[in-house]
Amino acid sequence: MNRGSLAEDPREGLSSSSRYSHREESNSLLYVDSSAVRKARKAAESRKREADGTTKGNHSFTSDKSVGRGLLNSHMDRLEVGSDGRLFHVKVNPKPSGHKTTGAEQGAQTAQGVQTTRDAQGTQSAQASASAQASSQQASASAQASSQQASVSAQTAQPPVSAQTVHTNAKPNRYYLEEGYRNPLLQKRTAAPKQAVLLKRPVLSKQDVFPKRITIPKKSGALRVPGKYRTQILAAAAAVLVAMYGYAAYHYYDHFYPGTQFFGIGASGLTVEEIKTAVQAKVDTYSLELAARDPDGTQRNVISAEDVSLRYVDDGSIDRAMEKQNSIAWPLMMIVRALQGSEETLQTSFDRESVAGVVESLPCFREENIIQPEDAKIILTDDGAVVSPEVYGTQLRKDETTEAVVAALETGSTQINLDQLGLYENPAVFGTDLELIGKAQALNKVLGAKITLSMGDGVSETLNSEGIRSLLSKRGSSYFVNEDKVRTYVSRLARRYDTYQSARKFYTSLGTIVNLEEGVGDYGWELDQESMYEQILDAIKGQKQVIIDAIWNNTGLHGFANDIGDTYVEICLTTQTMWFYRNSELVVKTPVVTGNPYAGNETPAGGVWSLKGRQRNALLSGEGYTAPVDYWMPFNGGVGIHDLQSRYWFGGNVYLGGGSHGCINTPLSAVKLIYEYIEVGTPIIVYKDESDTAMASLEGPFDSGSLKTLIEETYGTVEDDGAGSIVYWTAQKKAQPQSVQTTTAQTTAAGNVW
């Protein structure tokens, strides 16, 4: 089928197969010249001539031309495109009214062509073309059927058509050729305006989920290069690429690739001489800055080229680097440089031995600027145990810092960050450490304990969280109860309250002060340290809030500040005198005889002892002697106060050569008074006083008869039934307190611990 675009009927003188440009016409018509129609027409004409009795070859239609010649009697069918896009037949050369069409004319009319339309822009629709081709085939079949029908009609008894019959060719009204008409099927489609769509869940069918075919629309307006120009364009592009590649290869023959560095200077696009000049200029003004931790922001750690005698030595390394460049393979080389870089080491000269000293002289290494790092730790405050954050500090590792400076000098780096290089000593434990936080929480439970120590005599000690903190020790990052510290705490308590065998200052009845030695005697308070340690340790670990009564191995009769009190016995070996005070009143004063120092029996002195007991009618025995006594009051082992009625002289220097075995021999009248008022535990102070005052007060000796009278008249006496029970008091005069015989200052200090 020939396809053309004609505004009207085929042009006269041209074949129906002539093709016209579809861009020249605004309306497109499709004409079909079917060979079947021509054959049918010729067959009809032949049958007509035979019917008319004409001979073969004598044509009655000598003026007929073949289809497409533009004659009035040309037989042609036309297919036109309707408004709905379908092809239909339009008869051309209709017969006037009353004219009978012969079979040949019917066949010719059935085979007339079809004219199709095209849009104003000349764009041919693929749909219309396909429809035209289908309609052409249908028209060919219809023409053949009409030819056969015409042949049958010719054989019937119909009168022949007169040669003088005039055929009137009336054109049909073709509205699609009118001005302004545009075939809606060939119009350029415009997208319908978008409408608001309700967002709701769509209902999908099986075809929506599994479509059978996906149509990809062709991109309209794409530039298509004619096939005959593609080769020329590709050749031109290749020539441009080759030229560019060659230019780059030529350029990098004597210029460095991007990514190349010498002494910290980028050499991209530079020649050998240019980079040498740049390196020399940098060396001349070179300085290396060390970025350090500086809490105050006042440090400036800079090393100049002059400090280390830095200079550039041209050893040809830059020239060799250029020779290694492969300019032909420049794309590959540039990729490698972009990924890896290239830091070329130049031959620089500097005094390596001086670098360590220069580094050490920098402000960041000065002692006043160094802060030691500290791990996060648990600290004890008034609010309990808290985690103290870590301290990074500014302590640098000197050797590693020196190595970093040397490397920077070799590569030409102008700055290094000491912190980023990891050259500082950093803490190992941080405040976010979960184990450390857990230990602080556990420690707070221990600090919740509260212990009250009742020491006696209305005195107490409180061991609260602050005191408990002092008994804890740190192992690593955790705290624990230090048992040694608990023992030390108990020992401090003992030193504070113990008076047992402690050194003392004693105010004597003579008005002098004597120093009593530490470790001598057995009177006073002595804390049971082991028992107290166990109770305190148990209370701390058990987080208890308890009151603990102090446990004592030995106790005094009075409080801790003045445990001797105002009831005591005072014996001076120097003056051979004994005093007994009861509630600050002097009960009796009497000369005595103490142990014989020449015989090795000197009475122990320099301390305080407590009275161990009271006994009547005792028999004293020792090495080489046995002596019955009426009153016996021991205070220091076998040493005690007792009467000795066989002794006649007392006081003075009798004890020197004629003294006792260590006991205090006392006149009977005086020992009776002491025995009546003294109690077990009463302190007994024995001392020596070598002062001038003591030597001046030395008296005696006194005989027993005179002493009996003097004591009874001064202090009184007691009588008994001989069985050891006190019967009555017949004192001539009440005992006078010590304040009567001494000054006020001495009275206040008598027996006190100083």
Sequence and secondary structure as in RCSB ss.txt:
>XXXX:A:sequence
MNRGSLAEDPREGLSSSSRYSHREESNSLLYVDSSAVRKARKAAESRKREADGTTKGNHSFTSDKSVGRGLLNSH
MDRLEVGSDGRLFHVKVNPKPSGHKTTGAEQGAQTAQGVQTTRDAQGTQSAQASASAQASSQQASASAQASSQQA
SVSAQTAQPPVSAQTVHTNAKPNRYYLEEGYRNPLLQKRTAAPKQAVLLKRPVLSKQDVFPKRITIPKKSGALRV
PGKYRTQILAAAAAVLVAMYGYAAYHYYDHFYPGTQFFGIGASGLTVEEIKTAVQAKVDTYSLELAARDPDGTQR
NVISAEDVSLRYVDDGSIDRAMEKQNSIAWPLMMIVRALQGSEETLQTSFDRESVAGVVESLPCFREENIIQPED
AKIILTDDGAVVSPEVYGTQLRKDETTEAVVAALETGSTQINLDQLGLYENPAVFGTDLELIGKAQALNKVLGAK
ITLSMGDGVSETLNSEGIRSLLSKRGSSYFVNEDKVRTYVSRLARRYDTYQSARKFYTSLGTIVNLEEGVGDYGW
ELDQESMYEQILDAIKGQKQVIIDAIWNNTGLHGFANDIGDTYVEICLTTQTMWFYRNSELVVKTPVVTGNPYAG
NETPAGGVWSLKGRQRNALLSGEGYTAPVDYWMPFNGGVGIHDLQSRYWFGGNVYLGGGSHGCINTPLSAVKLIY
EYIEVGTPIIVYKDESDTAMASLEGPFDSGSLKTLIEETYGTVEDDGAGSIVYWTAQKKAQPQSVQTTTAQTTAA
GNVW
>XXXX:A:secstr
      SSS  TTS TT    TTS SS  EE   HHHHHHHHHHHHHHHHHHT  TT  S TT   TTS  TT  
 EEEEE TTS EEEEE S   TT    HHHHHHHHT        TT    HHHHHHHHHHHHHHHHHHHHHHHHH
HHHHHSS     TT          GGGSTT   GGGS                  HHHHS S       TT    
 HHHHHHHHHHHHHHHHHHHHHHHHHTTSS  TTEEETTEE TT  HHHHHHHHHHHHHT EEEEE   SSS   
 EEETTTTT EE   SHHHHHHHH  STTHHHHHHHHHHH EEE   EE  HHHHHHHHHTSGGGSGGG    B 
 EEEEETTEEEEE  B    B HHHHHHHHHHHHHHT SEEETTTTT B   SS TT HHHHHHHHHHHHHTT E
EEEEEETTEEEEE HHHHHTTEEEETTEEEE HHHHHHHHHHHHHHH  TT  EEEE TTS EEEE TT B  S 
EE HHHHHHHHHHHHHTT EEEEE  EEE  SS STTSSTT EEEEETTTTEEEEEETTEEEEEEE B B GGGT
     SEEEE    EEEEEEEETTEEEEEEEEEEEETTEEEEE TT  EESTTTHHHH BSSSEEE HHHHHHHH
HH  TT EEEEE   SHHHHHT    EEHHHHHHHHHHHH  EEE SSS EEEE  SS   BHHHHS HHHHHHB
T   
